[in-house]
Amino acid sequence: MSGPYLIRDAVSLPESELRWRFSRASGPGGQHVNTSDTQVELRFDVAASRALPEVWKERALARLAGRLTESGTLVVRASEHRSQWRNREAAAQRLVGLLAEATEPPPPARRAKKKPRSLVERRLREKRRRAELKKGRTGRAQWD
């Protein structure tokens, strides 16, 4: 998944706007894990991006507010694989997925509709039945 990363439609993230950092990851790998920088940290500055349309940028900044740094940078880490290349792929896919979800247009507003008469009548009938049942419990001595 190298090169421009397609988010949706014709909008993609250019490699120039992505910042990669590599470090040693914990976990499986034996001696290999102690010597290679397999953990990947991918940074994307949402606030300063020129690749995203302005509307998408506003949506992403609002919806990802809890995941962004103070400067508006989205940070994604991947260390589940033993190779740096596979971790790069995982981080890039995760970033694209987050941005695709965060930039989706909001769903259409739900319009309230009138409740069907049968539903109202069934609810009232059930209420009357419960009231009769409870009324039948009073009047009897409980400890005969």
C-alpha positions in Angstrom: 0.0 0.0 0.0 2.8 2.4 -0.8 2.3 5.7 -2.6 -0.7 7.9 -2.3 -3.2 6.4 0.1 -6.8 6.6 -1.3 -9.4 7.7 1.4 -12.6 8.0 -0.7 -13.6 9.2 -4.2 -10.5 10.9 -5.7 -9.1 12.2 -2.4 -5.8 10.6 -1.4 -3.0 11.3 1.0 0.3 12.2 -0.6 3.4 10.6 0.9 4.8 14.2 1.4 2.2 14.9 4.2 3.0 11.7 6.1 5.7 11.5 8.8 7.1 8.1 9.6 9.1 7.2 12.8 10.5 3.8 13.7 11.5 2.4 17.0 12.0 -0.9 18.7 8.9 -2.8 19.5 8.3 -5.1 22.4 6.7 -8.5 22.0 7.6 -11.7 20.1 10.7 -11.9 17.9 13.4 -13.1 20.1 16.8 -11.5 19.6 15.6 -10.0 16.4 13.2 -7.6 18.3 16.1 -6.2 20.3 18.0 -5.1 17.3 15.5 -3.9 14.7 13.2 -0.9 14.6 10.0 -2.6 13.7 7.4 -0.4 15.5 6.0 2.2 13.2 4.5 5.6 14.2 2.7 7.4 11.4 1.9 11.1 11.9 -0.5 13.1 9.7 -1.2 16.8 10.3 -4.9 17.0 9.7 -5.1 20.7 10.5 -2.3 21.7 8.0 -3.2 19.2 5.2 -3.7 20.5 1.7 -4.9 17.1 0.4 -8.2 17.1 2.3 -11.1 19.3 1.1 -12.0 22.0 3.7 -15.3 20.3 4.7 -13.6 17.0 5.2 -10.9 18.7 7.3 -13.5 20.3 9.6 -15.3 17.0 10.0 -12.1 15.1 10.8 -10.9 17.7 13.3 -14.3 17.6 15.1 -14.7 13.8 15.1 -11.1 12.9 15.9 -10.6 15.6 18.5 -9.9 13.0 21.2 -7.2 11.4 19.2 -5.4 14.5 17.9 -2.4 16.2 19.4 -2.6 19.9 20.4 -1.4 20.9 17.0 -4.0 18.8 15.1 -1.8 15.9 14.3 -3.2 12.4 14.1 -0.8 9.7 15.4 -1.2 6.0 14.5 1.1 3.3 15.8 1.6 -0.3 14.7 3.8 -3.0 16.2 1.8 -6.2 15.8 4.0 -7.6 13.0 7.6 -8.6 13.2 8.6 -6.8 10.1 8.7 -3.0 9.7 7.2 -3.2 6.2 4.1 -5.0 7.4 3.8 -2.6 10.3 4.0 0.3 7.8 1.2 -1.2 5.9 -0.9 -1.7 9.0 -0.4 1.8 10.2 -1.2 3.3 6.8 -4.4 1.2 6.5 -5.4 2.2 10.0 -4.8 5.9 9.2 -6.8 5.7 6.0 -9.7 3.9 7.8 -9.8 6.5 10.5 -9.8 9.4 8.0 -12.4 7.7 5.8 -14.8 7.2 8.8 -14.2 10.7 10.2 -14.8 12.5 6.9 -18.1 10.7 6.0 -21.0 13.0 5.5 -23.5 12.9 8.5 -26.5 10.6 8.1 -29.8 12.1 7.0 -31.8 13.5 9.9 -34.4 11.1 11.3 -37.9 12.4 10.8 -40.4 11.6 13.5 -43.6 9.9 12.4 -46.9 9.5 14.0 -47.3 6.2 16.0 -49.9 3.9 14.4 -53.2 3.8 16.2 -52.9 0.0 16.7 -49.7 0.5 18.7 -51.4 3.1 21.0 -54.4 1.0 21.5 -52.3 -2.1 22.3 -50.4 -0.1 24.9 -53.5 1.2 26.5 -55.1 -2.2 26.5 -52.0 -3.7 28.2 -52.1 -0.9 30.8 -55.7 -1.6 31.6 -55.0 -5.3 32.0 -52.1 -4.7 34.4 -54.2 -2.2 36.4 -57.0 -4.9 36.7 -54.5 -7.5 37.8 -53.0 -5.2 40.4 -56.5 -4.1 41.6 -57.4 -7.8 42.1 -54.5 -8.2 44.5 -55.9 -5.7 47.0 -58.8 -6.5 49.3 -57.5 -10.0 50.0 -55.8 -10.7 53.3 -52.2 -11.6 52.7 -51.6 -13.7 55.8 -54.5 -16.0 56.2 
